Amino acid sequence: MAGLQGKVALITGSASGMGKKTAQRLAERGVKVVINDIVPEKVEQTVQEFRSQGFEVMGKVADICNASAVAEMVKGAVERFGSVDILVNNAGMEKAGALRNLSEKDWDVTVSVNLKGAFLCSQAVHGYMVEKGGGRIINIASRAWLGGAGQAPYASAKAGLVGLTRTLALELGRKGVTVNCIAPGLIHTPMWDELPEKNRSAFLAKQPTGKIGEDDDIANAILFFVDDDASFITGQVFYVCGGRSLFAG
Ligand SMILES: NC(=O)c1ccc[n+]([C@@H]2O[C@H](COP(=O)([O-])OP(=O)(O)OC[C@H]3O[C@@H](n4cnc5c(N)ncnc54)[C@H](O)[C@@H]3O)[C@@H](O)[C@H]2O)c1
């Protein structure tokens, strides 16, 4: 992996799941990582865990939907580490349900975290990237952006994230900043382990590869996009879903 040593990455929602795994993989390659999450205890625990492995990390508790909290987080990261070279807009959540059962609040919170948060973080970091002559923005969308019954706010927000990716790629291309999107399918989470066997079988039946993904599958895709060798790739949606994007439903 060319040229990652000493770079600085800000990963939103990185005190858990695939964001945390990505933080680990980048830190192993000498990247200084800003661990962001909205849950203070999780940030503290993750930072401690990483420091005990000798990684250079800092924790920033911030709600990515709050513009001033985001600005303060990015300013703190630049003061401490000198720049932000890599932004992974990973934080996300979902309020799911049939159209008739969803509230305005369900819509607002889901769209805010998954879409507005990525907009605010990209806006806050891009000036530093441009000043330095380049950078990488990776947005974590979902295969669900193609459409998912019971997922109106989430699928809409993730579709918006694809639009944001393509737009920022156009705006920032000549400044050396690439902007790409990863669309994960079903990834192994604690929630998966708690599902009844029959639900798991139903999900697996729709997987062309017959299996779900792991956090490392997403981290590996992110490592590909942040590499210097990926500088000619921008504005793309990259599915990491075991082929599940090949058909609807
Ligand atoms: N797990 C899957 O199967 C799957 C599939 C497709 C897409 N995704 C997407 O991948 C990303 C990561 O998913 P995960 O499964 O690792 O999730 P996760 O729940 O393990 O981690 C997400 C983190 O984001 C944090 N967060 C939520 N709201 C926040 C906010 N306002 N500000 C800062 N942090 C906030 C949470 O506290 C949590 O720690 C999400 O964007 C999700 O939509 C996940």
The ligand as an SDF file (V2000), in Angstrom:
LIG
                    3D

 44 48  0  0  0  0  0  0  0  0999 V2000
  -24.1170   -3.5580    8.8380 N   0  0  0  0  0  0  0  0  0  0  0  0
  -24.6350   -3.6950    7.6420 C   0  0  0  0  0  0  0  0  0  0  0  0
  -25.1110   -4.7810    7.2590 O   0  0  0  0  0  0  0  0  0  0  0  0
  -24.6460   -2.5090    6.7000 C   0  0  0  0  0  0  0  0  0  0  0  0
  -25.1040   -2.7180    5.3910 C   0  0  0  0  0  0  0  0  0  0  0  0
  -25.0930   -1.6560    4.5020 C   0  0  0  0  0  0  0  0  0  0  0  0
  -24.6410   -0.4100    4.9060 C   0  0  0  0  0  0  0  0  0  0  0  0
  -24.2140   -0.2180    6.1720 N   0  0  0  0  0  0  0  0  0  0  0  0
  -23.7280    1.1180    6.5400 C   0  0  0  0  0  0  0  0  0  0  0  0
  -22.4030    1.0130    7.0110 O   0  0  0  0  0  0  0  0  0  0  0  0
  -22.1310    2.0190    7.9850 C   0  0  0  0  0  0  0  0  0  0  0  0
  -21.5840    1.3840    9.2620 C   0  0  0  0  0  0  0  0  0  0  0  0
  -22.4620    0.3830    9.6960 O   0  0  0  0  0  0  0  0  0  0  0  0
  -22.1760   -0.5780   10.9530 P   0  0  0  0  0  0  0  0  0  0  0  0
  -22.9840   -1.7950   10.7550 O   0  0  0  0  0  0  0  0  0  0  0  0
  -20.7060   -0.6960   11.1440 O   0  0  0  0  0  0  0  0  0  0  0  0
  -22.8670    0.2830   12.0870 O   0  0  0  0  0  0  0  0  0  0  0  0
  -22.6220    0.4140   13.6680 P   0  0  0  0  0  0  0  0  0  0  0  0
  -23.9420    0.6990   14.2760 O   0  0  0  0  0  0  0  0  0  0  0  0
  -21.8170   -0.7200   14.2060 O   0  0  0  0  0  0  0  0  0  0  0  0
  -21.7120    1.7370   13.7300 O   0  0  0  0  0  0  0  0  0  0  0  0
  -22.2180    3.0050   13.3960 C   0  0  0  0  0  0  0  0  0  0  0  0
  -21.6970    3.9930   14.4250 C   0  0  0  0  0  0  0  0  0  0  0  0
  -22.1910    5.3050   14.0650 O   0  0  0  0  0  0  0  0  0  0  0  0
  -22.4350    6.0040   15.2730 C   0  0  0  0  0  0  0  0  0  0  0  0
  -23.3410    7.1300   15.0480 N   0  0  0  0  0  0  0  0  0  0  0  0
  -24.6810    7.0820   14.8460 C   0  0  0  0  0  0  0  0  0  0  0  0
  -25.1720    8.3260   14.7370 N   0  0  0  0  0  0  0  0  0  0  0  0
  -24.1090    9.1790   14.8430 C   0  0  0  0  0  0  0  0  0  0  0  0
  -23.9830   10.5910   14.7920 C   0  0  0  0  0  0  0  0  0  0  0  0
  -25.0510   11.3930   14.6330 N   0  0  0  0  0  0  0  0  0  0  0  0
  -22.7500   11.1340   14.9410 N   0  0  0  0  0  0  0  0  0  0  0  0
  -21.6520   10.3300   15.1180 C   0  0  0  0  0  0  0  0  0  0  0  0
  -21.7320    8.9900   15.1700 N   0  0  0  0  0  0  0  0  0  0  0  0
  -22.9390    8.4120   15.0360 C   0  0  0  0  0  0  0  0  0  0  0  0
  -23.0480    4.9440   16.1870 C   0  0  0  0  0  0  0  0  0  0  0  0
  -22.9800    5.3150   17.5590 O   0  0  0  0  0  0  0  0  0  0  0  0
  -22.2130    3.7000   15.8620 C   0  0  0  0  0  0  0  0  0  0  0  0
  -21.1240    3.5470   16.7470 O   0  0  0  0  0  0  0  0  0  0  0  0
  -23.4560    2.7520    8.1730 C   0  0  0  0  0  0  0  0  0  0  0  0
  -23.4470    3.9210    7.3900 O   0  0  0  0  0  0  0  0  0  0  0  0
  -24.4930    1.7690    7.6670 C   0  0  0  0  0  0  0  0  0  0  0  0
  -25.6490    2.4230    7.2100 O   0  0  0  0  0  0  0  0  0  0  0  0
  -24.2160   -1.2470    7.0890 C   0  0  0  0  0  0  0  0  0  0  0  0
  1  2  1  0
  2  3  2  0
  2  4  1  0
  4  5  1  0
  4 44  2  0
  5  6  2  0
  6  7  1  0
  7  8  2  0
  8  9  1  0
  8 44  1  0
  9 10  1  0
  9 42  1  0
 10 11  1  0
 11 12  1  0
 11 40  1  0
 12 13  1  0
 13 14  1  0
 14 15  2  0
 14 16  1  0
 14 17  1  0
 17 18  1  0
 18 19  2  0
 18 20  1  0
 18 21  1  0
 21 22  1  0
 22 23  1  0
 23 24  1  0
 23 38  1  0
 24 25  1  0
 25 26  1  0
 25 36  1  0
 26 27  1  0
 26 35  1  0
 27 28  2  0
 28 29  1  0
 29 30  1  0
 29 35  2  0
 30 31  1  0
 30 32  2  0
 32 33  1  0
 33 34  2  0
 34 35  1  0
 36 37  1  0
 36 38  1  0
 38 39  1  0
 40 41  1  0
 40 42  1  0
 42 43  1  0
M  CHG  2   8   1  16  -1
M  END
$$$$
